[in-house]
């Protein structure tokens, strides 16, 4: 059983929310496991918010999204026209420092790398392409 | 994101529900800020109703933990489901916080005698 949905959201915080809500609806209407759903929503939040915060989007910039589900495996493609940014090139975060010295930078991307089964970035024709796949994960 | 707030035994208990991510974290931060400004704050955050937490939420909690420590107060987290716990583990955040299974235990430990 497979399904595809495409949409475009503004490169703003409101657009991030639209993207997350849309994936949640898409996943639930195609019976994606909750175990996969939260992983994808979290990863999507990290990727989209990085674009909004670090991509210097133009006022009317949009982010194109493609959602797929294929036999319980979810896929998301995120395409934007913002500044070149490869999330996978962000160095691994500090995960062992004390409360006083811990720096949270890079945590978001690290979570994407850990939670997604596959993640890839490419810069093509002045656009950032980020593709990630997750699952199947069974609900307990 | 809805956040239920109450006071038990001199402890402020926050119970957010839904997702804690970039789109909802401002509500959590807004709820925590006045509590953190009080002297010796005692705060429990109950994650029973939380589906997942992203790095945006982790950042807010890290700041809260530091401020509580500086104010010689106490912060405890409880009710973590699999998703929240896994994210805390991946981020290496487990050793940074007081984490208990239930709200009763967390409030009990922080309550003013």
gemmi code that builds the backbone of each chain (N, CA, C; Angstrom):
import gemmi

chains = {
    "A": [
        ("UNK", (0.864, -1.184, 0.000), (0.000, 0.000, 0.000), (0.897, 1.229, 0.000)),
        ("UNK", (0.707, 2.107, -0.967), (1.560, 3.285, -0.984), (0.751, 4.523, -1.298)),
        ("UNK", (1.273, 5.657, -0.838), (0.567, 6.925, -1.019), (1.578, 8.048, -1.113)),
        ("UNK", (1.191, 9.110, -1.813), (2.057, 10.276, -1.964), (1.228, 11.533, -1.733)),
        ("UNK", (1.845, 12.530, -1.091), (1.207, 13.840, -1.001), (2.263, 14.902, -1.185)),
        ("UNK", (1.945, 15.926, -1.949), (2.876, 17.040, -2.115), (2.197, 18.317, -1.666)),
        ("UNK", (2.974, 19.206, -1.067), (2.434, 20.508, -0.692), (3.578, 21.494, -0.569)),
        ("UNK", (3.212, 22.743, -0.467), (4.185, 23.812, -0.349), (3.783, 24.639, 0.867)),
        ("UNK", (4.753, 24.970, 1.715), (4.440, 25.796, 2.887), (5.374, 26.999, 2.908)),
        ("UNK", (4.941, 28.104, 3.504), (5.851, 29.253, 3.590), (7.020, 28.938, 4.526)),
        ("UNK", (8.163, 29.541, 4.248), (9.356, 29.323, 5.078), (9.285, 30.204, 6.320)),
        ("UNK", (8.260, 29.958, 7.128), (8.033, 30.706, 8.367), (7.632, 29.708, 9.445)),
        ("UNK", (7.537, 30.176, 10.674), (7.119, 29.290, 11.761), (5.717, 28.738, 11.503)),
        ("UNK", (4.854, 29.584, 10.979), (3.500, 29.117, 10.642), (3.568, 28.022, 9.587)),
        ("UNK", (4.502, 28.169, 8.657), (4.686, 27.152, 7.626), (5.179, 25.835, 8.202)),
        ("UNK", (6.050, 25.921, 9.219), (6.517, 24.706, 9.889), (5.316, 23.972, 10.480)),
        ("UNK", (4.466, 24.713, 11.157), (3.284, 24.099, 11.759), (2.392, 23.461, 10.689)),
        ("UNK", (2.224, 24.167, 9.578), (1.407, 23.608, 8.486), (1.990, 22.287, 7.998)),
        ("UNK", (3.308, 22.286, 7.840), (3.975, 21.076, 7.350), (3.804, 19.904, 8.308)),
        ("UNK", (3.974, 20.178, 9.600), (3.841, 19.110, 10.595), (2.401, 18.606, 10.655)),
        ("UNK", (1.465, 19.535, 10.682), (0.054, 19.130, 10.744), (-0.318, 18.313, 9.513)),
        ("UNK", (0.193, 18.723, 8.363), (-0.123, 18.010, 7.124), (0.444, 16.599, 7.158)),
        ("UNK", (1.674, 16.450, 7.661), (2.218, 15.091, 7.717), (1.436, 14.229, 8.706)),
        ("UNK", (1.050, 14.822, 9.827), (0.284, 14.042, 10.806), (-1.015, 13.534, 10.179)),
        ("UNK", (-1.696, 14.434, 9.460), (-2.952, 14.026, 8.802), (-2.687, 12.940, 7.765)),
        ("UNK", (-1.646, 13.135, 6.968), (-1.292, 12.179, 5.923), (-0.982, 10.819, 6.534)),
        ("UNK", (-0.168, 10.815, 7.567), (0.203, 9.556, 8.215), (-1.008, 8.838, 8.786)),
        ("UNK", (-1.862, 9.590, 9.479), (-3.023, 8.954, 10.115), (-4.014, 8.459, 9.083)),
        ("UNK", (-4.164, 9.164, 7.988), (-5.133, 8.695, 6.997), (-4.616, 7.458, 6.265)),
        ("UNK", (-3.324, 7.188, 6.369), (-2.780, 5.989, 5.744), (-2.262, 4.990, 6.772)),
        ("UNK", (-2.742, 5.147, 8.007), (-2.473, 4.196, 9.082), (-0.985, 3.984, 9.350)),
        ("UNK", (-0.217, 5.047, 9.269), (1.190, 4.947, 9.641), (1.261, 4.684, 11.138)),
        ("UNK", (2.190, 3.849, 11.569), (2.284, 3.557, 12.999), (2.639, 4.836, 13.756)),
        ("UNK", (2.168, 4.920, 15.010), (2.500, 6.084, 15.840), (4.008, 6.122, 16.118)),
        ("UNK", (4.614, 4.930, 16.144), (6.059, 4.855, 16.383), (6.836, 5.521, 15.254)),
        ("UNK", (6.340, 5.402, 14.025), (6.990, 6.097, 12.910), (6.579, 7.557, 12.870)),
        ("UNK", (5.323, 7.810, 13.212), (4.798, 9.173, 13.114), (5.607, 10.158, 13.949)),
        ("UNK", (5.838, 9.834, 15.228), (6.529, 10.832, 16.044), (7.951, 11.050, 15.560)),
        ("UNK", (8.589, 9.970, 15.085), (9.958, 10.109, 14.588), (10.006, 11.070, 13.398)),
        ("UNK", (9.084, 10.904, 12.464), (9.083, 11.763, 11.282), (8.717, 13.197, 11.656)),
        ("UNK", (7.714, 13.365, 12.517), (7.319, 14.725, 12.911), (8.464, 15.448, 13.598)),
        ("UNK", (9.169, 14.751, 14.463), (10.302, 15.369, 15.155), (11.371, 15.760, 14.144)),
        ("UNK", (11.724, 14.839, 13.256), (12.761, 15.125, 12.258), (12.337, 16.276, 11.346)),
        ("UNK", (11.083, 16.273, 10.959), (10.582, 17.338, 10.085), (10.631, 18.680, 10.806)),
        ("UNK", (10.286, 18.676, 12.088), (10.372, 19.915, 12.869), (11.804, 20.437, 12.861)),
        ("UNK", (12.770, 19.544, 13.065), (14.172, 19.967, 13.100), (14.615, 20.540, 11.749)),
        ("UNK", (14.288, 19.831, 10.675), (14.740, 20.245, 9.345), (14.069, 21.552, 8.931)),
        ("UNK", (12.759, 21.640, 9.091), (12.040, 22.843, 8.680), (12.451, 24.049, 9.516)),
        ("UNK", (12.598, 23.865, 10.813), (12.945, 25.019, 11.642), (14.375, 25.481, 11.364)),
        ("UNK", (15.256, 24.564, 10.968), (16.606, 24.977, 10.570), (16.562, 25.870, 9.340)),
        ("UNK", (15.716, 25.533, 8.384), (15.590, 26.344, 7.173), (15.096, 27.739, 7.546)),
        ("UNK", (14.079, 27.789, 8.383), (13.489, 29.074, 8.747), (14.486, 29.923, 9.537)),
        ("UNK", (15.221, 29.267, 10.430), (16.134, 30.029, 11.289), (17.465, 30.347, 10.647)),
        ("UNK", (17.996, 29.435, 9.838), (19.357, 29.614, 9.316), (19.431, 29.806, 7.807)),
        ("UNK", (18.305, 29.654, 7.132), (18.353, 29.702, 5.676), (18.146, 31.083, 5.094)),
        ("UNK", (17.940, 32.072, 5.950), (17.669, 33.438, 5.481), (16.627, 33.452, 4.369)),
        ("UNK", (15.464, 32.901, 4.632), (14.459, 32.841, 3.564), (13.958, 34.225, 3.178)),
        ("UNK", (13.714, 34.407, 1.883), (13.081, 35.642, 1.414), (11.672, 35.701, 2.001)),
        ("UNK", (11.074, 36.915, 1.955), (9.756, 37.106, 2.571), (8.696, 36.150, 2.049)),
        ("UNK", (8.775, 35.838, 0.759), (7.734, 34.987, 0.186), (8.264, 33.581, -0.120)),
        ("UNK", (9.383, 33.223, 0.532), (9.991, 31.922, 0.241), (9.069, 30.782, 0.651)),
        ("UNK", (9.124, 29.712, -0.125), (8.293, 28.546, 0.172), (9.172, 27.307, 0.274)),
        ("UNK", (8.698, 26.336, 1.000), (9.376, 25.049, 1.111), (8.455, 24.000, 0.505)),
        ("UNK", (8.990, 23.214, -0.413), (8.198, 22.154, -1.051), (8.396, 20.842, -0.301)),
        ("UNK", (7.287, 20.178, -0.054), (7.343, 18.915, 0.695), (6.707, 17.795, -0.114)),
        ("UNK", (7.329, 16.611, -0.030), (6.718, 15.417, -0.621), (6.683, 14.359, 0.463)),
        ("UNK", (5.487, 13.884, 0.780), (5.335, 12.826, 1.771), (5.015, 11.531, 1.035)),
        ("UNK", (5.647, 10.430, 1.463), (5.302, 9.124, 0.893), (5.162, 8.099, 2.010)),
        ("UNK", (4.282, 7.154, 1.772), (4.209, 5.986, 2.647), (4.154, 4.772, 1.744)),
        ("UNK", (5.000, 3.798, 2.034), (5.070, 2.592, 1.225), (5.241, 1.408, 2.156)),
        ("UNK", (4.159, 0.648, 2.323), (4.200, -0.507, 3.230), (4.774, -0.162, 4.596)),
        ("UNK", (4.247, 0.892, 5.181), (4.629, 1.245, 6.543), (5.908, 2.061, 6.645)),
        ("UNK", (6.581, 2.255, 5.532), (7.808, 3.051, 5.555), (7.473, 4.468, 5.083)),
        ("UNK", (7.823, 5.450, 5.913), (7.497, 6.838, 5.579), (8.701, 7.526, 4.949)),
        ("UNK", (8.446, 8.386, 4.001), (9.512, 9.161, 3.379), (9.104, 10.619, 3.297)),
        ("UNK", (10.061, 11.505, 3.492), (9.780, 12.935, 3.368), (10.902, 13.575, 2.564)),
        ("UNK", (10.513, 14.383, 1.604), (11.488, 15.165, 0.843), (11.211, 16.637, 1.130)),
        ("UNK", (12.263, 17.368, 1.477), (12.129, 18.794, 1.794), (12.994, 19.564, 0.807)),
        ("UNK", (12.390, 20.462, 0.056), (13.131, 21.215, -0.958), (12.941, 22.712, -0.716)),
        ("UNK", (14.035, 23.440, -0.646), (13.918, 24.885, -0.441), (14.945, 25.636, -1.269)),
        ("UNK", (14.683, 26.943, -1.435), (15.553, 27.793, -2.264), (16.466, 28.655, -1.416)),
        ("UNK", (16.580, 28.333, -0.144), (17.308, 29.221, 0.765), (18.815, 28.993, 0.648)),
        ("UNK", (19.564, 29.632, 1.558), (21.018, 29.525, 1.524), (21.426, 28.051, 1.596)),
        ("UNK", (22.511, 27.696, 0.895), (22.959, 26.300, 0.927), (23.189, 25.851, 2.361)),
        ("UNK", (22.589, 24.768, 2.731), (22.761, 24.268, 4.095), (22.561, 22.773, 4.090)),
        ("UNK", (23.614, 22.054, 4.466), (23.557, 20.603, 4.576), (23.435, 20.239, 6.046)),
        ("UNK", (22.257, 19.832, 6.501), (22.084, 19.510, 7.915), (23.039, 18.407, 8.373)),
        ("UNK", (23.387, 17.513, 7.436), (24.216, 16.372, 7.815), (25.671, 16.752, 8.020)),
        ("UNK", (26.026, 17.984, 7.675), (27.405, 18.418, 7.870), (27.600, 19.080, 9.228)),
        ("UNK", (26.510, 19.249, 9.972), (26.616, 19.853, 11.302), (27.353, 18.877, 12.218)),
        ("UNK", (28.366, 19.353, 12.942), (29.128, 18.422, 13.787), (28.269, 17.809, 14.891)),
        ("UNK", (28.669, 16.632, 15.328), (27.951, 15.943, 16.398), (27.937, 16.816, 17.645)),
        ("UNK", (26.816, 16.789, 18.356), (26.695, 17.675, 19.515), (27.427, 17.121, 20.731)),
        ("UNK", (27.549, 17.964, 21.724), (28.086, 17.576, 23.022), (26.977, 16.848, 23.783)),
        ("UNK", (27.174, 15.571, 24.066), (26.145, 14.832, 24.796), (26.652, 14.331, 26.147)),
        ("UNK", (27.817, 14.816, 26.561), (28.359, 14.319, 27.825), (28.743, 15.425, 28.801)),
        ("UNK", (28.666, 16.657, 28.407), (29.067, 17.740, 29.308), (28.132, 17.866, 30.498)),
        ("UNK", (28.599, 18.601, 31.499), (27.781, 18.819, 32.699), (26.664, 19.809, 32.392)),
        ("UNK", (25.772, 19.980, 33.340), (24.669, 20.926, 33.173), (25.206, 22.323, 32.870)),
        ("UNK", (26.282, 22.709, 33.553), (26.817, 24.065, 33.390), (27.485, 24.262, 32.039)),
        ("UNK", (28.146, 23.227, 31.535), (28.949, 23.417, 30.331), (28.281, 22.900, 29.057)),
        ("UNK", (27.176, 22.153, 29.212), (26.550, 21.533, 28.038), (26.108, 22.582, 27.041)),
        ("UNK", (26.462, 22.373, 25.754), (25.985, 23.273, 24.701), (25.040, 22.491, 23.797)),
        ("UNK", (23.822, 22.985, 23.615), (22.825, 22.201, 22.882), (22.929, 22.274, 21.357)),
        ("UNK", (23.905, 22.993, 20.820), (24.004, 23.129, 19.372), (24.204, 21.783, 18.687)),
        ("UNK", (23.509, 21.611, 17.569), (23.673, 20.380, 16.803), (22.797, 19.237, 17.266)),
        ("UNK", (22.041, 19.433, 18.349), (21.194, 18.349, 18.858), (20.109, 17.969, 17.870)),
        ("UNK", (19.506, 18.967, 17.265), (18.392, 18.704, 16.352), (18.795, 17.794, 15.210)),
        ("UNK", (19.907, 18.125, 14.579), (20.356, 17.319, 13.450), (20.786, 15.929, 13.915)),
        ("UNK", (21.389, 15.854, 15.087), (21.776, 14.542, 15.628), (20.544, 13.666, 15.820)),
        ("UNK", (19.460, 14.261, 16.286), (18.220, 13.493, 16.457), (17.712, 13.000, 15.110)),
        ("UNK", (17.802, 13.839, 14.090), (17.376, 13.423, 12.746), (18.202, 12.217, 12.302)),
        ("UNK", (19.504, 12.288, 12.489), (20.387, 11.187, 12.065), (20.067, 9.897, 12.806)),
        ("UNK", (19.746, 10.020, 14.094), (19.483, 8.820, 14.905), (18.115, 8.221, 14.621)),
        ("UNK", (17.132, 9.088, 14.421), (15.751, 8.599, 14.327), (15.367, 8.170, 12.914)),
        ("UNK", (16.006, 8.741, 11.906), (15.695, 8.365, 10.534), (16.570, 7.180, 10.116)),
        ("UNK", (15.991, 6.275, 9.351), (16.760, 5.124, 8.895), (17.668, 5.509, 7.745)),
        ("UNK", (17.308, 6.574, 7.055), (18.118, 7.007, 5.920), (17.917, 8.510, 5.764)),
        ("UNK", (18.992, 9.249, 5.534), (18.874, 10.693, 5.336), (19.950, 11.144, 4.357)),
        ("UNK", (19.538, 11.981, 3.408), (20.488, 12.414, 2.388), (20.257, 13.862, 2.019)),
        ("UNK", (21.338, 14.574, 1.745), (21.231, 15.981, 1.324), (21.919, 16.145, -0.024)),
        ("UNK", (21.338, 17.027, -0.819), (21.957, 17.352, -2.102), (21.646, 18.802, -2.446)),
        ("UNK", (22.608, 19.480, -3.049), (22.357, 20.830, -3.542), (22.280, 20.720, -5.063)),
        ("UNK", (21.151, 21.109, -5.636), (20.947, 20.928, -7.078), (20.230, 22.139, -7.626)),
        ("UNK", (20.786, 22.730, -8.672), (20.136, 23.867, -9.335), (19.666, 24.919, -8.325)),
        ("UNK", (20.569, 25.316, -7.440), (20.282, 26.364, -6.461), (19.196, 26.014, -5.454)),
        ("UNK", (18.935, 24.738, -5.274), (17.950, 24.341, -4.269), (18.563, 23.304, -3.331)),
        ("UNK", (18.117, 23.339, -2.088), (18.515, 22.323, -1.117), (17.498, 21.190, -1.187)),
        ("UNK", (18.003, 19.951, -1.319), (17.120, 18.777, -1.302), (17.503, 17.918, -0.106)),
        ("UNK", (16.561, 17.689, 0.776), (16.821, 16.797, 1.911), (15.767, 15.703, 1.890)),
        ("UNK", (16.242, 14.444, 1.859), (15.322, 13.314, 1.790), (15.586, 12.392, 2.975)),
        ("UNK", (14.526, 12.000, 3.643), (14.703, 11.077, 4.771), (13.628, 9.998, 4.761)),
        ("UNK", (14.005, 8.845, 5.321), (13.086, 7.700, 5.358), (13.092, 7.077, 6.736)),
        ("UNK", (11.931, 6.562, 7.110), (11.771, 6.043, 8.474), (10.825, 4.868, 8.483)),
        ("UNK", (11.243, 3.783, 9.114), (10.341, 2.672, 9.349), (10.510, 1.527, 8.395)),
        ("UNK", (9.645, 0.530, 8.510), (8.485, 0.500, 9.407), (8.857, 0.312, 10.884)),
        ("UNK", (8.110, 0.963, 11.748), (8.231, 0.770, 13.183), (6.879, 0.320, 13.696)),
        ("UNK", (6.884, -0.764, 14.440), (5.598, -1.264, 14.919), (5.202, -0.607, 16.223)),
        ("UNK", (3.922, -0.380, 16.385), (3.408, 0.115, 17.660), (3.294, -1.049, 18.625)),
        ("UNK", (3.687, -0.774, 19.883), (3.653, -1.880, 20.852), (2.268, -2.002, 21.485)),
    ],
    "B": [
        ("UNK", (-0.415, 24.235, 22.067), (-0.219, 23.165, 23.061), (-0.863, 23.575, 24.376)),
        ("UNK", (-1.658, 22.712, 24.922), (-2.313, 23.010, 26.193), (-1.357, 22.654, 27.318)),
        ("UNK", (-1.254, 23.515, 28.310), (-0.443, 23.208, 29.489), (-1.307, 23.403, 30.722)),
        ("UNK", (-1.533, 22.322, 31.455), (-2.279, 22.425, 32.713), (-1.264, 22.733, 33.814)),
        ("UNK", (-1.597, 23.698, 34.644), (-0.674, 24.138, 35.675), (-1.371, 24.039, 37.025)),
        ("UNK", (-0.684, 23.480, 38.007), (-1.283, 23.428, 39.336), (-0.191, 23.456, 40.390)),
        ("UNK", (-0.614, 23.564, 41.620), (0.325, 23.626, 42.720), (-0.032, 22.541, 43.722)),
        ("UNK", (0.989, 21.745, 44.068), (0.773, 20.661, 45.024), (1.922, 20.657, 46.011)),
        ("UNK", (1.621, 20.784, 47.295), (2.682, 20.716, 48.307), (3.776, 21.741, 48.089)),
        ("UNK", (3.384, 22.928, 47.618), (4.387, 23.965, 47.402), (5.191, 23.771, 46.133)),
        ("UNK", (4.773, 22.814, 45.311), (5.478, 22.535, 44.056), (4.595, 22.930, 42.879)),
        ("UNK", (5.195, 23.606, 41.894), (4.458, 23.939, 40.680), (4.530, 22.763, 39.721)),
        ("UNK", (3.387, 22.250, 39.333), (3.343, 21.109, 38.426), (2.812, 21.579, 37.073)),
        ("UNK", (3.581, 21.309, 36.031), (3.157, 21.644, 34.672), (2.894, 20.352, 33.914)),
        ("UNK", (1.757, 20.288, 33.254), (1.435, 19.100, 32.462), (1.087, 19.535, 31.049)),
        ("UNK", (2.091, 19.617, 30.166), (1.807, 19.949, 28.777), (1.195, 18.747, 28.073)),
        ("UNK", (0.422, 19.009, 27.023), (-0.086, 17.877, 26.243), (0.100, 18.129, 24.763)),
        ("UNK", (0.397, 17.063, 24.040), (0.625, 17.152, 22.600), (2.111, 17.096, 22.292)),
        ("UNK", (2.516, 17.877, 21.306), (3.905, 17.860, 20.856), (4.658, 19.045, 21.430)),
        ("UNK", (5.882, 18.848, 21.883), (6.741, 19.962, 22.256), (7.773, 20.098, 21.143)),
        ("UNK", (7.551, 21.071, 20.268), (8.483, 21.275, 19.154), (8.565, 22.769, 18.882)),
        ("UNK", (9.204, 23.130, 17.771), (9.404, 24.551, 17.472), (8.093, 25.336, 17.487)),
        ("UNK", (7.021, 24.684, 17.069), (5.752, 25.400, 16.932), (5.015, 25.560, 18.246)),
        ("UNK", (5.405, 24.815, 19.278), (4.662, 24.858, 20.542), (5.523, 25.256, 21.737)),
        ("UNK", (6.833, 25.310, 21.555), (7.727, 25.490, 22.702), (7.571, 26.859, 23.363)),
        ("UNK", (7.126, 27.854, 22.616), (6.959, 29.187, 23.207), (5.974, 29.147, 24.370)),
        ("UNK", (4.954, 28.309, 24.271), (3.971, 28.201, 25.354), (4.625, 27.619, 26.613)),
        ("UNK", (5.471, 26.613, 26.427), (6.154, 26.014, 27.576), (7.088, 27.038, 28.223)),
        ("UNK", (7.820, 27.743, 27.391), (8.753, 28.744, 27.885), (8.001, 29.842, 28.647)),
        ("UNK", (6.875, 30.278, 28.085), (6.096, 31.339, 28.720), (5.558, 30.898, 30.081)),
        ("UNK", (5.228, 29.629, 30.212), (4.717, 29.111, 31.478), (5.842, 28.979, 32.501)),
        ("UNK", (7.011, 28.576, 32.037), (8.140, 28.367, 32.945), (8.748, 29.675, 33.435)),
        ("UNK", (8.806, 30.679, 32.579), (9.535, 31.909, 32.897), (9.137, 32.536, 34.229)),
        ("UNK", (7.859, 32.793, 34.504), (7.540, 33.398, 35.807), (7.867, 32.469, 36.978)),
        ("UNK", (7.738, 31.166, 36.773), (8.064, 30.232, 37.856), (9.551, 30.264, 38.169)),
        ("UNK", (10.368, 30.397, 37.121), (11.820, 30.397, 37.297), (12.318, 31.686, 37.936)),
        ("UNK", (11.494, 32.723, 37.863), (11.903, 34.012, 38.436), (11.685, 34.041, 39.945)),
        ("UNK", (10.925, 33.108, 40.473), (10.653, 33.084, 41.913), (11.873, 32.562, 42.657)),
        ("UNK", (12.014, 32.922, 43.950), (13.137, 32.376, 44.722), (12.927, 30.890, 44.992)),
        ("UNK", (14.002, 30.118, 44.905), (13.971, 28.676, 45.163), (12.761, 27.982, 44.515)),
        ("UNK", (12.647, 28.078, 43.197), (11.496, 27.479, 42.523), (11.517, 25.951, 42.649)),
        ("UNK", (10.343, 25.369, 42.833), (10.185, 23.915, 42.826), (9.188, 23.583, 41.729)),
        ("UNK", (9.696, 22.894, 40.716), (8.886, 22.679, 39.518), (8.952, 21.221, 39.095)),
        ("UNK", (7.778, 20.664, 38.800), (7.708, 19.331, 38.205), (7.068, 19.477, 36.826)),
        ("UNK", (7.703, 18.894, 35.807), (7.089, 18.860, 34.491), (6.675, 17.415, 34.216)),
        ("UNK", (5.370, 17.225, 34.042), (4.810, 15.891, 33.830), (4.609, 15.676, 32.340)),
        ("UNK", (5.330, 14.695, 31.783), (5.303, 14.434, 30.341), (4.286, 13.378, 29.921)),
        ("UNK", (3.388, 12.991, 30.836), (2.441, 11.911, 30.513), (1.640, 12.170, 29.248)),
        ("UNK", (1.318, 13.444, 28.993), (0.496, 13.763, 27.827), (1.298, 14.224, 26.623)),
        ("UNK", (2.606, 14.079, 26.671), (3.463, 14.606, 25.607), (3.825, 13.505, 24.616)),
        ("UNK", (3.532, 13.743, 23.346), (3.805, 12.738, 22.309), (5.291, 12.639, 21.986)),
        ("UNK", (5.943, 13.801, 21.864), (7.388, 13.803, 21.627), (7.916, 15.182, 21.955)),
        ("UNK", (9.229, 15.288, 22.088), (9.868, 16.572, 22.330), (11.043, 16.711, 21.376)),
        ("UNK", (11.139, 17.842, 20.696), (12.254, 18.030, 19.764), (13.342, 18.878, 20.432)),
        ("UNK", (14.401, 19.186, 19.712), (15.525, 19.887, 20.326), (15.106, 21.262, 20.853)),
        ("UNK", (14.091, 21.856, 20.263), (13.605, 23.148, 20.761), (13.159, 23.017, 22.216)),
        ("UNK", (12.477, 21.940, 22.516), (12.017, 21.688, 23.881), (13.168, 21.351, 24.809)),
        ("UNK", (14.115, 20.587, 24.309), (15.273, 20.224, 25.126), (16.032, 21.481, 25.547)),
        ("UNK", (16.157, 22.427, 24.632), (16.867, 23.668, 24.916), (16.188, 24.436, 26.050)),
        ("UNK", (14.879, 24.525, 25.993), (14.136, 25.236, 27.035), (14.319, 24.547, 28.386)),
        ("UNK", (14.311, 23.244, 28.393), (14.478, 22.509, 29.654), (15.891, 22.651, 30.194)),
        ("UNK", (16.868, 22.703, 29.319), (18.254, 22.880, 29.747), (18.405, 24.236, 30.443)),
        ("UNK", (17.853, 25.265, 29.833), (17.890, 26.603, 30.430), (17.172, 26.600, 31.771)),
        ("UNK", (16.023, 25.942, 31.822), (15.257, 25.887, 33.069), (16.061, 25.199, 34.163)),
        ("UNK", (16.717, 24.098, 33.812), (17.504, 23.363, 34.810), (18.641, 24.226, 35.346)),
        ("UNK", (19.270, 24.976, 34.467), (20.363, 25.848, 34.903), (19.854, 26.951, 35.818)),
        ("UNK", (18.727, 27.522, 35.455), (18.189, 28.623, 36.265), (17.735, 28.113, 37.630)),
        ("UNK", (17.139, 26.939, 37.647), (16.693, 26.354, 38.918), (17.900, 26.085, 39.815)),
        ("UNK", (18.961, 25.591, 39.218), (20.158, 25.304, 39.992), (20.730, 26.601, 40.558)),
        ("UNK", (20.780, 27.629, 39.720), (21.303, 28.919, 40.161), (20.459, 29.533, 41.270)),
        ("UNK", (19.150, 29.252, 41.250), (18.250, 29.811, 42.248), (18.086, 28.881, 43.446)),
        ("UNK", (18.897, 27.831, 43.482), (18.849, 26.827, 44.557), (17.444, 26.279, 44.746)),
        ("UNK", (16.792, 26.000, 43.624), (15.480, 25.377, 43.654), (15.599, 23.932, 43.204)),
        ("UNK", (14.509, 23.375, 42.700), (14.531, 21.978, 42.254), (13.592, 21.807, 41.073)),
        ("UNK", (14.027, 20.985, 40.138), (13.222, 20.685, 38.944), (13.217, 19.178, 38.770)),
        ("UNK", (12.044, 18.600, 38.562), (11.965, 17.171, 38.293), (11.056, 16.938, 37.104)),
        ("UNK", (11.375, 15.906, 36.339), (10.582, 15.531, 35.178), (9.978, 14.161, 35.449)),
        ("UNK", (8.744, 13.941, 34.991), (8.131, 12.650, 35.261), (7.223, 12.241, 34.114)),
        ("UNK", (6.767, 10.995, 34.166), (5.760, 10.532, 33.223), (6.231, 10.390, 31.799)),
        ("UNK", (7.532, 10.208, 31.603), (8.034, 10.143, 30.222), (7.608, 8.853, 29.534)),
        ("UNK", (7.054, 8.999, 28.343), (6.756, 7.848, 27.498), (7.987, 7.468, 26.706)),
        ("UNK", (7.848, 6.450, 25.877), (8.992, 5.942, 25.120), (9.662, 6.997, 24.254)),
        ("UNK", (8.860, 7.778, 23.548), (9.417, 8.749, 22.610), (10.230, 9.821, 23.341)),
        ("UNK", (9.664, 10.354, 24.412), (10.359, 11.412, 25.159), (11.631, 10.857, 25.780)),
        ("UNK", (11.519, 9.672, 26.354), (12.684, 9.072, 27.001), (13.791, 8.807, 25.983)),
        ("UNK", (13.406, 8.317, 24.821), (14.415, 8.012, 23.811), (15.150, 9.276, 23.366)),
        ("UNK", (14.421, 10.359, 23.210), (15.059, 11.619, 22.812), (16.000, 12.115, 23.913)),
        ("UNK", (15.591, 12.001, 25.151), (16.480, 12.386, 26.248), (17.745, 11.535, 26.238)),
        ("UNK", (17.587, 10.255, 25.964), (18.750, 9.372, 25.931), (19.687, 9.733, 24.791)),
        ("UNK", (19.117, 9.956, 23.587), (19.942, 10.286, 22.428), (20.691, 11.595, 22.636)),
        ("UNK", (20.051, 12.527, 23.330), (20.673, 13.834, 23.547), (21.643, 13.807, 24.724)),
        ("UNK", (21.703, 12.690, 25.425), (22.572, 12.622, 26.602), (22.035, 13.477, 27.739)),
        ("UNK", (20.722, 13.648, 27.797), (20.120, 14.539, 28.793), (19.710, 13.829, 30.081)),
        ("UNK", (19.701, 12.496, 30.069), (19.227, 11.775, 31.258), (20.023, 12.165, 32.518)),
        ("UNK", (21.356, 12.218, 32.451), (22.115, 12.558, 33.670), (21.934, 14.001, 34.142)),
        ("UNK", (21.363, 14.859, 33.294), (21.267, 16.269, 33.663), (20.032, 16.590, 34.504)),
        ("UNK", (19.096, 15.676, 34.568), (17.803, 15.971, 35.199), (17.448, 14.957, 36.269)),
        ("UNK", (16.575, 15.386, 37.177), (15.934, 14.464, 38.112), (14.709, 13.926, 37.400)),
        ("UNK", (14.693, 12.628, 37.133), (13.616, 12.024, 36.357), (12.962, 10.927, 37.184)),
        ("UNK", (11.660, 11.008, 37.340), (10.922, 10.007, 38.102), (9.797, 9.465, 37.248)),
        ("UNK", (9.327, 8.263, 37.616), (8.272, 7.637, 36.822), (6.945, 8.360, 36.952)),
        ("UNK", (6.564, 8.694, 38.176), (5.217, 9.250, 38.381), (5.268, 10.653, 38.970)),
        ("UNK", (4.163, 11.360, 38.763), (4.026, 12.702, 39.313), (4.065, 12.635, 40.843)),
        ("UNK", (3.419, 11.617, 41.404), (3.366, 11.493, 42.873), (4.770, 11.439, 43.446)),
        ("UNK", (5.623, 10.620, 42.823), (6.992, 10.481, 43.315), (7.758, 11.788, 43.170)),
        ("UNK", (7.606, 12.421, 41.996), (8.351, 13.658, 41.735), (7.922, 14.764, 42.689)),
        ("UNK", (6.623, 14.936, 42.845), (6.118, 15.988, 43.737), (6.507, 15.663, 45.175)),
        ("UNK", (6.408, 14.405, 45.533), (6.768, 13.986, 46.882), (8.209, 14.357, 47.239)),
        ("UNK", (9.096, 14.176, 46.268), (10.519, 14.488, 46.529), (10.781, 15.962, 46.644)),
        ("UNK", (10.029, 16.762, 45.871), (10.294, 18.202, 45.852), (9.474, 18.982, 46.859)),
        ("UNK", (8.429, 18.360, 47.413), (7.503, 19.095, 48.283), (8.219, 19.648, 49.494)),
        ("UNK", (7.788, 20.834, 49.904), (8.361, 21.456, 51.099), (7.892, 20.662, 52.310)),
        ("UNK", (8.820, 20.239, 53.170), (8.429, 19.403, 54.314), (7.600, 20.167, 55.331)),
    ],
}
model = gemmi.Model(1)
for chain_id, residues in chains.items():
    chain = gemmi.Chain(chain_id)
    for i, (resn, *xyz) in enumerate(residues, 1):
        res = gemmi.Residue()
        res.name, res.seqid = resn, gemmi.SeqId(i, " ")
        for name, pos in zip(("N", "CA", "C"), xyz):
            atom = gemmi.Atom()
            atom.name, atom.element = name, gemmi.Element(name[0])
            atom.pos, atom.b_iso = gemmi.Position(*pos), 0.0
            res.add_atom(atom)
        chain.add_residue(res)
    model.add_chain(chain)
structure = gemmi.Structure()
structure.add_model(model)
structure.setup_entities()
